[in-house]
Amino acid sequence: MGVAPNRRIRASARAQNIEASASMALDARAKALKAAGQPIISFGVGEPDFPTPAPIKQAADRAMADDATHYTTVSGEPALRKLVAERTAEMTGVPFSWNQVIATSGAKEALYIAMQVLCEAGDEVLLPAPYWVSYAEQAKMAGATVVPIESSPPGWKLSPDDLRRHLTSRTRALVLCTPNNPTGAVYSDAELAALAEVLADHDLAAVVDEIYARISYVPVGRWLRAAPRLADRTFIVDGVSKAYAMTGWRLGWLVGPPEVMELASAMQSHLTSHPSSITQRAATFALENHATIEATVDEMVGTFRERRDAIVAGLSAIPGVDCPQPDGAFYVFPDVRGLFGRRLGPKGRVVSSSAELSAYLLDEALVVTVPGEAFGMPGFARFSYALSMDQLQEGVARLQTALR
């Protein structure tokens, strides 16, 4: 018998058109280097370095002891969804029912489902740039065309005029993140109301990512509090990952108009079915008892503020780096273009892009950063300060040496 010829499996054009998450790829490389014994300091992936509050973990233990280990209702247990609806109503002043909520395996799945139920080929999705890496790829997976709208430092906020200029007959959705990843920008209610005024006369949806809303150093605007009349075409994304340091638990949610949420629930039934049953019980406890857990969250936010001040001061001391002070989240997004074309560090390395700079810093200083190219904004870099003060100060010292 002859030997069968080698055959290649053809990957879809859709898969080939998707870029892997730059922040997760860098985190994987950093973990591999650390496992090999290298003293890596990572300003890369954004997740609180604090432990999940003990009462939440104890609630998960009780759920396992009670054998809450089987399938739940598609889109999450009604008790959890009811709490999310109540909390969203409390924050916005807009009433919601539990069937307007689906619980998802992290906020990322909520965003994915929102794009899938809203977009099809030929639609346009507006993304204020810089934007989180997954927004653009998820829009592309839904067949939509990404339309970036550049913002500028130090405010990094979308203006009503810029929004108006980018609207077309094919615009299907605006994705907004506040507090913002990667810039830390926080919109006020007045600023959100001004953007909503532009959208009011156009047939498009607003997808608003509020996952960092609890981590802010100034009052946080809420989209539906500022624009309640757009509730019938607004989708709110949130979850427990950042506020309660539960990133690995994978619990987010999507809140939106009831008729569309029925479709979202049907879609989820063919994806993950529902988030982990144990995670749902832990999140339910967190939301039921958030008043008693808030002191822990306040302490975490206070620590983030101290770290923010330290990293802004440390990076600002480096010639060629312009680092504005952000108002929320746990990122800084400095302008690093002043470093291009200069001889850097003991070896006199020359870089010409933020991607090259991030590679240089990992090689030379064993420090992980995320280049601005990943966020649609070359010439800048994202630094997460969700790491201990000792690690932060050591990392900044290495940067100062590598970039002198």
N, C-alpha and C positions, 0 to 999 in steps of 0.2 A: 504494500500500500504506500502511496505517496504521502509525503509530509504536507499537512495542511499549511497554506501560506499564512504568514502573520497578517492579521487584520487589525486596523485601528478602529476603535470606537469613535464615532463622530460626536463631538460635544455640540450642544445647541448654540446658535448665535447669541441667544439670550445669556447663556452662562459665560460665553467668551467675552461678552461686553461688560461684565461686572468686575469691578476692582475689589480685591480683598480689603478688609478694614486695615488701614495703615496703623492705627493705634494698637490694634490687637496683634498685628504682625510684629511690631516693635516690642510689645510686651512679651511675646513668645520668644523672640531672640534674646531679650534681656534675661528671661528666666532660664534659658539654656546656658547663657554665659554664667549666670549665678550658680546654676547647678554644677558647672565645671570649676567652680571655686573662685570666679572673678568677683571682686567687690563692687558690683553694679549698684548704682543709685538711679532709680527710675522716676523721672518726672512725666512718665508716659501715660498709661491708662488711668482714667479718672474714676477712682472709687474710694470712698472713705476708708481710712486705715483703722478706724475704730471697730471694736467688736459689736455685733448686734446686741442691743440691750438684753440683759439677762432675763427679764420677765417674758420677752418674746420667745427666747429660746426655750424657756420652761413651758410655754404654751404649746410649742411644737412637741416637746417630750410628752405632754399630756395627750396630745392628739395621737401619737404613736401608741401610747398605753391604752387608749380607747379604741384602737384598731381603725382609726380613720384613714385607712390605707387603700381604699378602693376608688373606682371612678366616681367623680362628682358630676353634677349637672354640667352640661356643655356651657362654656363661657363662665363657669364659676358658680359657687354656692350662692343661693339667693341672699343669705344673711350677709355675706361679704359684699355683694353687689348693692344691697340696700344701704350699707354703711358708706360705701363710696358715693352713692347718689346723695345721701344726706350731707356728707362732707362737702361735695362739690356745690350743692345748693347753699350751704352755709358760707362758703368762700365767695360765691358769685352773686347770691341773691336771686338766682334763677332756679325754679323748682325742677327736680328730676325724679324719675321713678327708677326702680331697680332694673327694669327691663330696657333701660337706656344705657346700661353698663355691661361691658364684657370684661372679665378678668383674664389676663393674658400672661404668657410666660415671659415676663419682663416688658418694659415699655417699648423695647425694640419690636416685639411682635405686634403690639398695638399699632405702632407706626406703619408696619408692613401691611397689616390688614386695612388700615385707613387708605393707603395708596391703592390697594387692590380693589376696594369697593368704589373708589372715587374715579379712578383713571382708566383710560384705554388709549390705544394707539392714536397719536395725533394731538392728544391733550398736552398742555403745558403746565408745569408746576413751578411756581416762583419760589426761589430760595434766596433770602438775604445772605450775602456772603460777607464774612466767612460763615460756613455752615458745618454742622456735624457730618462726619464722613458718610453715615448710613442714609441720610435723607436723599441724597442724589442717587445712590445706587438702588434704593427701594423704589424711587420714582421710575427709574429706568426699567426695573423688573416688571413694573406695571405697564410698560409700553409708552410711558409719557416722556416728553422732552423737558429737560431741566433748563430753566431760565434763571441764571444767577443775577442778583441785583447787588452790586458792590456797595458796601458801606465803608466808612472811613473812621480811623481813630481820631481822638481818644474815645468818642462816644460809641462807635460801632452800632448805630441804630438805623433801621430803615426809615426813610422819610416818606411822608404822604406823596410828595411830588415824584420821587423816584418810583414808588409803587404805581402811581397813576401812569407814568410813562411806559411801564412794562406790561400793562394789561392789554390783551388782545382778545379776539373772539374765541381763541382756543384755550385761554387760561382756564384751568379747572380748579386749581387750589393754590393757596399761599400757605407755606409752612413757616411757623414762627416759633422761636425758642426763647423763653425768658424765665429766669436768668439764663444767659446764653452760654452754650458750649460751642466755640472755644474761648470767647472773649470775656465772659463774665458780665456782659452788659445786662442791665435790668431796665425794662420798660415801666413807666408809670401808667396809671389809669388814663391820664390825659393823653399820653402818647399813643396808647392803644386805641383810645376813642377816635383819635385823628386818623389812624390807619383804617379803622372800621368804617369811618365816614366815606372813604374812597371805595371800599368794597360794597357799600350798601346798594348801589345802583347797578351792580354787576352780578351775573349768575355764576358765582364760584364759591368754593368752600374754604374755610379757615381751619387748618390743623395746627393746634397750639400745644407745644410740648412744655409742660410745667414741672418736669421731673426734678428741677433744682429749686423750685419755689421756696422750699423751707430753708435753703442755704443762701441767705441774702443779708447784706449789711445795711440796706436801705429798704424802705417800704416797697413791697412787690405789687406791681399792677396785675390785675386778673382780667383776661380778655373778655369774659362774659359779664363781669361786673362793669366793665367799661362799655360793652356793646351788647346788652341783653337782647336787642331786636334781631341779632344775628344768630340766636340760639338754634334756629331751625337749619342752619348750615355750618355749624361749628362742631369740631371734634376736639375734645380735650384729652391729652395723653398725660398720664401721671403714674405713680407707683410708689413702692416702699423702699426701693433700692438705695436712694441717696439719703433721704431724711432719716431712715432707721438703720443705715449701714447694713443693708440686706441685699447687696448686689448678687451674690451667689444663690440666693433663694429663688430668684427669677419670678417676680410677681409685679405686674403692671396692670393698667386698665385703660380702656378706651370708653369715653362718654360721648354720646352724640344723639342725633334725631332718631326717634324710635323706629321709623320705617327703614332707615338705612342700617340701624343696629341689628335688625332682624337678619339682614343679608350678611352683616359682619359675623354674627353668631353662626350662621350656616357655613360660612367660609371657615371659621375656626374649627368647626366640627370635623373638617377634613384635614386640618393641620395638626394641632396638638391635642385636640379634644378639649382639654382644659389644663390649667396650671396644676402643679403638684398639690395633692390633697393636704399634705402636711403644711406646705407653704401657705395655702389658703387659710388654714386654721391659725397659723402664726400671724398672718396679716390681719385677720379678723380681730384677733386679740389686740394687736397694735392700734387699730382704728377705734376699737371700743374703749380702749384705755389710753388714748393719745394724751389726754390731759395730764396723766401721771407720768408719762414718758417724756413729756415736753422738756422737763428740766435737764434730762440727759441730752436731748437734742440741742437745747440752748447752749449747754457746755461745749458740745462738739462745734457748733457754729462760732462760739467765742474763740476756740482754739484755731479754727480756720482763719479767723480774722487776724490773729497774731501771726500766723504763718504767711498770710497774704502780705502783711506789712513787711515782714522780713525778706520775702523773696523779691518784692518790688524794690526795696532798698538795695538788695544785693545785686540784682540785674542792672539797675539804674546806674550803679557804680562802674559798670563796664563800658568803656568808650566804644561807641558804635551801636549800643543797644538802647532803644527807647521803650520803656516799659510803663504804660499808663496803669493806674490803680483801678482794678475792676470793682464793681459794686456787688457781685454775687457769684455763686458757684464756687469752685475751687481751682480755677485756672487763671493764669496770666497769658497774654498773647502779645509779646513784645515785637516791635519792628527790629529786625536784625540786618536790614540791608546795609547799614553802616559798617558791617563787618566784611562785606564782599570786596574782593580784590585786594585785601590786606594780608600781610604775612602774620599768621596766627600761631601763638604758642611757641614752645621751644624749638619745634621743627620747621617753623615758618610756613606752615600749610596755607594755601590760598583756596578759598571757596568762592563760588559764584552764584549759589542758590541756597535756599533754606534746607532743601533736601540734602545737598552736599554738606551743609553745616551740621545737620543732625547725624549724618554718617561719621563725620569727623569727630564730633563730641563723644560718640559711642566708642570709636576706635582709640581716641587720644585720652579721654577723661573717664571712660566707662560710665558715662551719664546718658540716660535715655531721654530724648525729647521727641516731639512730633512735629514734622515740618509743615509749614503753612500750605504747601501744595495739597495736602490731604483734605484741607478745609476750603479749597477753592481760593486761597489767598497766598500766593507765593511771596516770599520776602519777609514772612513772619514765622513764628514758631510758638507752639503751645507747650506750656509747662504746667503740669498739675502739681499743686502743693498739698496734695493729700498724702503726706508722709511725715514722719516724726520731725520735730524741730532739729534734732541732732543730724538726721539724714539730710534735711533741707540745707542746713548750714554747711555741711560737708560737701554737698553737691554744688552749692553756689561757689564755695572756695575752689573746687575743681574747675568750674566754668571760668572763674576769674583768671586762673592760671592758664587754662587752655586758650583763652581769648585775649590775653594781654597783648 
